[in-house]
Amino acid sequence: MSGPRRIGQSVPEVAGKVLGKRGLAFGALITDWPSIVGHQLSLRTAPDKLSFPRGKREEATLHIRAMGAIALELQHLEPQIIERINSFFGYRAVAKIRLIHAALPSSPSPVVRPRALTMDEEIGITTTTATIEDEELRATLERFGRSLMARPKRAAR
């Protein structure tokens, strides 16, 4: 089948391999970490794990990797960080933060700017999400769709 596909059809295929058991909430945390906590804090911290209580999909514990003095700063900023994360998701996704004193994952490869979406891609995303009544959910899914589509294509191996 060619032509536009619904985002919902692509998400399990693309994100499932990358996120495994961690789920889409953790994927959104990873991709949007700088916009959630701010650029400076995102350079010295990284979300490591999102642990939900058994049988629940809210009030999780977010494990954050940090080294040195930034850990003390994170302790003081915990209420604001939790509030920003929950505002980002639109519900009480995270109830507490647990710090992991560890090095950040290896430095990422050079920053690759996302490509601009074509008008057809923008229309496809907007059309696909148009029937979603919840404004916050629709906006989140549109951001997610744009981030997936704007990634540069990898060369075949």
N, C-alpha and C positions, 0 to 999 in steps of 0.2 A: 504494500500500500504506500503510495506517495502522497505528498501534500502535508498540510499542517496536522499535527497530532495534539491531542489534549495533553496539558502538562501532567495531569494525573496518570496518563499512560506512561510517561517517560520517567517520572520520579522513582518508582521502585527499581526500574532498570538501571538508572544512573546512580541514585543515592544509595540504594540497597547494598551495592558492592562496596561502596566507600564507607558507609556508616555502620553496616552490620547491625548488631543489637542496639547500638547507641541511639538510633532513631533520628528523625528529622529535627527534633528540637535541638539535639546536640550539633547537628550539621549547621543549623542556623546560627548557633552560638559561635561556632568556628568561623564561618564566613563573615559574620557581622560583628565579631568581637571588637574591632577598632571603633565602629560606630556606637557600640553599646557602652564601652568603658572609656573611650577617648583614645586618640592616637598615642599619646605619651605612655599611658598605662599599658596599652596593648603591646608596646615594644618590649616591656619587661615582665609581662605575664602571659599565660596561655590557659584556656580552659582545658582540663584534662579528662574529666569524667562527670557525667550527670547521673546521679543515683536517685531513682524514685523509690518511695516506700512501696512495699509489695502490694500489687493490685491497684496502685494509684498512678495517675499521670500528672500529678501536681505536687507542690511542696517538696521538691527534690533538694538534694544537697549537691551543690556545684563544687567540684574539686578544682582548684586553680593552682597551676605551677607558678612558683615565684622563688627568686633567690635573694638572699641578703636583706637589705634595709627595706626593700619594697614590700616585704611581708608585713612589716609593722604598719606601713601606710595602708595596706589593704585591710588590715584589721579595723582601722579607724574609718575606712570608707565602706565597710561591709553593708551598712543599711542603705547607703546611696546606690551601691552597685546592685544589690538585690532589687531595689525599687526600679532601677533602669532596665534590668533584665525582664522583670515582670511587666513593665510598661511596654517593652519591645514585643513580648509575646501576647499581651492583652489579658493575661490571667496570672494567678499566683503559681507560676511554674517553679520558682526557686524559693525555698524557705530559709536556707542557710548556706554559708560558704565554709569550706574546709580548705585550708592552705596546705600545699605540698611543697616542702622546701626541696626543690630539685631544679636542675638546669632546664631551661626551655628546650623544646624539641630542636633538633639541628636547624640552623638558620635556613630559612626558605631560600629557594632559588631566586634569582633576580626578579624583581617585580615586573610582571607582564600586565600592561594596561589592558583592561577588557575592551573588546572592539565595540564600536557603536552598532546598535541593532538596526536592521533595515526597517522600513515602514511596514512591510508585510509581517515581520516578526513582532513588531509592536502591536499591530492590529490583531495578530494571532493570540498574543498574551491577553490583551484587553477583551477580546471576544470570548476566549476560553473562561475567563474569570467573571464575566459580566453577570452571570446568573447567581453568583454568590451574594447573598443578602447582607451578611455581616461585613461591614466596611473594613474593620481591622484585619479580618481573615483574608478578605479579597486583596487588600494592600500588601499583606505579608506574602501571599502566593504570587502576586505580580512581581514583587521584588525578587523572590526566589526564582521565578521563571526567567526574569531578565538576567539574573546572575548566572544561571545555567547556560542560557543562550549566548551571553556575551563572552564566555570563556573562549580563548583562542583554540582552534582545533589542533589536536595533537597529530603529529605525523605518524603514519602507519609504521609499525615495526616489522 
